[in-house]
Amino acid sequence: GNGGQVKQPLTEIGTTNETGTTITFLPDSKIFKVIDFSFTTISERIRESAFLNSGVKITLTDERADKTVEYLFNNGLEEFITYMNEGKKSITPIVMMKGLEKEIEVEVALQYSTEFNENLLSFANNVKTSEGGSHVVGFRSGLTKVINDYARKEGLLKEKDKNLDSTDTREGLTAIISVKVPESLIQYEGQTKGKLGTYDARAAVEIIVTKQFGFWLTENKTSAYAIIEKALLARNVREEARKAREAARNNKKRGNSDRLLTGKLTPAQNRNKLNNEIFLVEGDSAG
């Protein structure tokens, strides 16, 4: 290799009706320590690109092993969700959302399953943002808001009930968020482009999710109820786990002799057991 130096500038050689760009490169061994490229890694990246750009056919050929794969997904993110949820039992159909806000193109696909974990992928200009960012914050904010609003409207959350937590509304959720941000607005946090920092991306995604997913919930009552019932169950489990942790901490603080005492019984303070008495009263106020 020559250290990445230009050998000759681009030159115009004529006109043609053909379109497309051919790029050829050889890895420089002075820069790349490993030059044995993984077909599996490249194939996974190519598949993602095909999912994100519906209708575009991408062909990958490995001449080392005479292996070729083609990816073409006319339904884009919808097929991406199907691929991610293979083998899972869904409780809703796939929901698609798309729109343009604040010069930012937003596309979101989601589906709920009987699983307990959230599986979310996010992209900005076809680059995976593995650390999330403003678009993910906007998605989660919009999703939580419309689910809580719908639950209250339908009486599934009573006036005295607290709102569902964001984590409760995302249990069993598979989602893909893809934004196309103009170069003038694009900002990343860090050098690896792993986290989107564009401020307007949050508002753009939140607006579209709030409008379109909110409308979808009102039009799909059975699925909407399934989502909220799953979220309510997640909240109950979370609350029970919190109470169990608090009880365990309290038991640890108390002496061994106090661990079996009910919370309604105040233990005696006098160390001389001959001076201790027990009083049984009716109701907390009487005590």
Contacts in CASP RR format, 6 or more apart in sequence:
PFRMAT RR
TARGET T0000
AUTHOR 0000-0000-0000
METHOD contacts of the structure
MODEL  1
GNGGQVKQPLTEIGTTNETGTTITFLPDSKIFKVIDFSFTTISERIRESA
FLNSGVKITLTDERADKTVEYLFNNGLEEFITYMNEGKKSITPIVMMKGL
EKEIEVEVALQYSTEFNENLLSFANNVKTSEGGSHVVGFRSGLTKVINDY
ARKEGLLKEKDKNLDSTDTREGLTAIISVKVPESLIQYEGQTKGKLGTYD
ARAAVEIIVTKQFGFWLTENKTSAYAIIEKALLARNVREEARKAREAARN
NKKRGNSDRLLTGKLTPAQNRNKLNNEIFLVEGDSAG
1 26 0 8 1.000
1 28 0 8 1.000
1 29 0 8 1.000
1 30 0 8 1.000
2 28 0 8 1.000
3 28 0 8 1.000
3 30 0 8 1.000
3 31 0 8 1.000
4 28 0 8 1.000
4 31 0 8 1.000
27 35 0 8 1.000
29 35 0 8 1.000
39 60 0 8 1.000
39 62 0 8 1.000
39 65 0 8 1.000
39 67 0 8 1.000
42 60 0 8 1.000
43 60 0 8 1.000
43 69 0 8 1.000
46 58 0 8 1.000
46 60 0 8 1.000
46 69 0 8 1.000
46 71 0 8 1.000
47 71 0 8 1.000
48 80 0 8 1.000
48 123 0 8 1.000
48 128 0 8 1.000
49 56 0 8 1.000
49 58 0 8 1.000
49 71 0 8 1.000
49 126 0 8 1.000
50 56 0 8 1.000
50 57 0 8 1.000
50 58 0 8 1.000
50 71 0 8 1.000
50 72 0 8 1.000
50 73 0 8 1.000
50 76 0 8 1.000
51 71 0 8 1.000
51 73 0 8 1.000
51 76 0 8 1.000
51 77 0 8 1.000
51 79 0 8 1.000
51 80 0 8 1.000
51 83 0 8 1.000
52 76 0 8 1.000
52 77 0 8 1.000
52 80 0 8 1.000
52 123 0 8 1.000
52 126 0 8 1.000
52 178 0 8 1.000
53 76 0 8 1.000
53 126 0 8 1.000
54 73 0 8 1.000
54 74 0 8 1.000
54 75 0 8 1.000
54 76 0 8 1.000
54 77 0 8 1.000
55 72 0 8 1.000
55 73 0 8 1.000
55 74 0 8 1.000
55 76 0 8 1.000
56 72 0 8 1.000
57 70 0 8 1.000
57 71 0 8 1.000
57 72 0 8 1.000
58 70 0 8 1.000
58 71 0 8 1.000
58 72 0 8 1.000
59 68 0 8 1.000
59 69 0 8 1.000
59 70 0 8 1.000
59 71 0 8 1.000
60 68 0 8 1.000
60 69 0 8 1.000
60 70 0 8 1.000
60 71 0 8 1.000
61 67 0 8 1.000
61 68 0 8 1.000
62 68 0 8 1.000
73 79 0 8 1.000
73 80 0 8 1.000
77 96 0 8 1.000
77 107 0 8 1.000
77 108 0 8 1.000
77 109 0 8 1.000
77 176 0 8 1.000
77 178 0 8 1.000
78 94 0 8 1.000
78 96 0 8 1.000
78 109 0 8 1.000
80 109 0 8 1.000
80 176 0 8 1.000
81 94 0 8 1.000
81 109 0 8 1.000
81 110 0 8 1.000
81 111 0 8 1.000
81 174 0 8 1.000
81 176 0 8 1.000
82 94 0 8 1.000
84 119 0 8 1.000
84 121 0 8 1.000
84 174 0 8 1.000
84 176 0 8 1.000
85 111 0 8 1.000
85 113 0 8 1.000
85 174 0 8 1.000
88 113 0 8 1.000
88 114 0 8 1.000
88 115 0 8 1.000
88 174 0 8 1.000
89 113 0 8 1.000
89 114 0 8 1.000
90 111 0 8 1.000
90 112 0 8 1.000
90 113 0 8 1.000
90 114 0 8 1.000
91 112 0 8 1.000
91 113 0 8 1.000
91 114 0 8 1.000
91 223 0 8 1.000
91 226 0 8 1.000
91 227 0 8 1.000
91 230 0 8 1.000
92 111 0 8 1.000
92 112 0 8 1.000
92 220 0 8 1.000
92 223 0 8 1.000
92 226 0 8 1.000
92 227 0 8 1.000
93 111 0 8 1.000
93 220 0 8 1.000
93 223 0 8 1.000
94 109 0 8 1.000
94 110 0 8 1.000
94 111 0 8 1.000
95 109 0 8 1.000
95 110 0 8 1.000
95 111 0 8 1.000
95 213 0 8 1.000
95 216 0 8 1.000
96 107 0 8 1.000
96 108 0 8 1.000
96 109 0 8 1.000
97 106 0 8 1.000
97 107 0 8 1.000
97 108 0 8 1.000
97 109 0 8 1.000
97 208 0 8 1.000
97 209 0 8 1.000
97 212 0 8 1.000
97 213 0 8 1.000
98 106 0 8 1.000
98 107 0 8 1.000
98 108 0 8 1.000
98 208 0 8 1.000
98 212 0 8 1.000
99 105 0 8 1.000
99 106 0 8 1.000
99 107 0 8 1.000
99 208 0 8 1.000
100 106 0 8 1.000
101 203 0 8 1.000
101 204 0 8 1.000
101 205 0 8 1.000
101 207 0 8 1.000
101 208 0 8 1.000
102 200 0 8 1.000
102 203 0 8 1.000
102 204 0 8 1.000
103 181 0 8 1.000
103 182 0 8 1.000
103 185 0 8 1.000
103 200 0 8 1.000
104 179 0 8 1.000
104 180 0 8 1.000
104 181 0 8 1.000
104 182 0 8 1.000
104 185 0 8 1.000
104 198 0 8 1.000
104 200 0 8 1.000
104 201 0 8 1.000
104 204 0 8 1.000
105 179 0 8 1.000
105 180 0 8 1.000
106 135 0 8 1.000
106 177 0 8 1.000
106 178 0 8 1.000
106 179 0 8 1.000
106 204 0 8 1.000
106 205 0 8 1.000
106 208 0 8 1.000
107 177 0 8 1.000
107 178 0 8 1.000
107 179 0 8 1.000
108 139 0 8 1.000
108 175 0 8 1.000
108 176 0 8 1.000
108 177 0 8 1.000
108 178 0 8 1.000
108 205 0 8 1.000
108 208 0 8 1.000
108 209 0 8 1.000
109 175 0 8 1.000
109 176 0 8 1.000
110 173 0 8 1.000
110 174 0 8 1.000
110 175 0 8 1.000
110 176 0 8 1.000
110 213 0 8 1.000
111 173 0 8 1.000
111 174 0 8 1.000
111 175 0 8 1.000
112 172 0 8 1.000
112 173 0 8 1.000
112 174 0 8 1.000
112 223 0 8 1.000
112 226 0 8 1.000
112 227 0 8 1.000
112 230 0 8 1.000
113 172 0 8 1.000
113 174 0 8 1.000
114 172 0 8 1.000
115 172 0 8 1.000
116 171 0 8 1.000
116 172 0 8 1.000
116 234 0 8 1.000
117 171 0 8 1.000
117 172 0 8 1.000
118 167 0 8 1.000
118 170 0 8 1.000
118 171 0 8 1.000
118 172 0 8 1.000
118 173 0 8 1.000
118 174 0 8 1.000
118 175 0 8 1.000
119 172 0 8 1.000
119 173 0 8 1.000
119 174 0 8 1.000
119 175 0 8 1.000
120 136 0 8 1.000
120 170 0 8 1.000
120 173 0 8 1.000
120 174 0 8 1.000
120 175 0 8 1.000
120 176 0 8 1.000
120 177 0 8 1.000
121 128 0 8 1.000
121 175 0 8 1.000
121 176 0 8 1.000
121 177 0 8 1.000
122 128 0 8 1.000
122 129 0 8 1.000
122 132 0 8 1.000
122 133 0 8 1.000
122 135 0 8 1.000
122 136 0 8 1.000
122 139 0 8 1.000
122 176 0 8 1.000
122 177 0 8 1.000
122 178 0 8 1.000
122 196 0 8 1.000
123 129 0 8 1.000
123 176 0 8 1.000
123 177 0 8 1.000
123 178 0 8 1.000
123 179 0 8 1.000
124 135 0 8 1.000
124 178 0 8 1.000
124 179 0 8 1.000
124 181 0 8 1.000
124 186 0 8 1.000
124 188 0 8 1.000
124 193 0 8 1.000
124 196 0 8 1.000
124 198 0 8 1.000
124 201 0 8 1.000
125 179 0 8 1.000
125 180 0 8 1.000
125 181 0 8 1.000
125 186 0 8 1.000
126 178 0 8 1.000
127 193 0 8 1.000
127 194 0 8 1.000
128 194 0 8 1.000
129 135 0 8 1.000
129 136 0 8 1.000
129 193 0 8 1.000
129 194 0 8 1.000
129 195 0 8 1.000
129 196 0 8 1.000
130 194 0 8 1.000
131 189 0 8 1.000
131 194 0 8 1.000
131 195 0 8 1.000
132 194 0 8 1.000
132 195 0 8 1.000
132 196 0 8 1.000
133 189 0 8 1.000
133 195 0 8 1.000
133 196 0 8 1.000
133 197 0 8 1.000
133 201 0 8 1.000
134 196 0 8 1.000
134 197 0 8 1.000
134 198 0 8 1.000
134 199 0 8 1.000
134 200 0 8 1.000
134 201 0 8 1.000
134 202 0 8 1.000
135 177 0 8 1.000
135 179 0 8 1.000
135 196 0 8 1.000
135 198 0 8 1.000
135 201 0 8 1.000
135 202 0 8 1.000
135 204 0 8 1.000
135 205 0 8 1.000
136 177 0 8 1.000
136 196 0 8 1.000
137 202 0 8 1.000
138 201 0 8 1.000
138 202 0 8 1.000
138 203 0 8 1.000
138 205 0 8 1.000
138 206 0 8 1.000
138 209 0 8 1.000
139 175 0 8 1.000
139 177 0 8 1.000
139 205 0 8 1.000
139 206 0 8 1.000
139 209 0 8 1.000
140 166 0 8 1.000
140 170 0 8 1.000
141 166 0 8 1.000
141 202 0 8 1.000
141 206 0 8 1.000
142 205 0 8 1.000
142 206 0 8 1.000
142 209 0 8 1.000
142 210 0 8 1.000
142 213 0 8 1.000
143 166 0 8 1.000
143 169 0 8 1.000
143 170 0 8 1.000
143 209 0 8 1.000
143 213 0 8 1.000
144 163 0 8 1.000
144 164 0 8 1.000
144 165 0 8 1.000
144 166 0 8 1.000
144 169 0 8 1.000
145 210 0 8 1.000
146 209 0 8 1.000
146 210 0 8 1.000
146 213 0 8 1.000
146 214 0 8 1.000
146 217 0 8 1.000
147 164 0 8 1.000
147 169 0 8 1.000
147 217 0 8 1.000
147 227 0 8 1.000
147 228 0 8 1.000
147 231 0 8 1.000
148 157 0 8 1.000
148 163 0 8 1.000
148 164 0 8 1.000
148 169 0 8 1.000
149 214 0 8 1.000
150 214 0 8 1.000
150 217 0 8 1.000
150 218 0 8 1.000
150 224 0 8 1.000
150 228 0 8 1.000
151 157 0 8 1.000
151 164 0 8 1.000
151 228 0 8 1.000
151 231 0 8 1.000
154 224 0 8 1.000
154 225 0 8 1.000
154 228 0 8 1.000
156 225 0 8 1.000
156 228 0 8 1.000
156 229 0 8 1.000
156 232 0 8 1.000
157 163 0 8 1.000
157 164 0 8 1.000
164 228 0 8 1.000
164 231 0 8 1.000
164 232 0 8 1.000
164 235 0 8 1.000
165 235 0 8 1.000
165 238 0 8 1.000
167 234 0 8 1.000
167 238 0 8 1.000
168 231 0 8 1.000
168 232 0 8 1.000
168 234 0 8 1.000
168 235 0 8 1.000
168 238 0 8 1.000
169 227 0 8 1.000
169 231 0 8 1.000
171 230 0 8 1.000
171 231 0 8 1.000
171 234 0 8 1.000
172 230 0 8 1.000
177 205 0 8 1.000
179 196 0 8 1.000
179 201 0 8 1.000
179 204 0 8 1.000
179 205 0 8 1.000
181 196 0 8 1.000
181 198 0 8 1.000
181 201 0 8 1.000
185 198 0 8 1.000
185 200 0 8 1.000
185 201 0 8 1.000
186 198 0 8 1.000
187 196 0 8 1.000
187 197 0 8 1.000
187 198 0 8 1.000
187 199 0 8 1.000
188 194 0 8 1.000
188 195 0 8 1.000
188 196 0 8 1.000
188 197 0 8 1.000
189 195 0 8 1.000
189 196 0 8 1.000
189 197 0 8 1.000
217 223 0 8 1.000
217 224 0 8 1.000
217 227 0 8 1.000
218 224 0 8 1.000
251 259 0 8 1.000
257 267 0 8 1.000
258 267 0 8 1.000
261 267 0 8 1.000
264 284 0 8 1.000
268 276 0 8 1.000
268 277 0 8 1.000
270 276 0 8 1.000
279 287 0 8 1.000
281 287 0 8 1.000
END
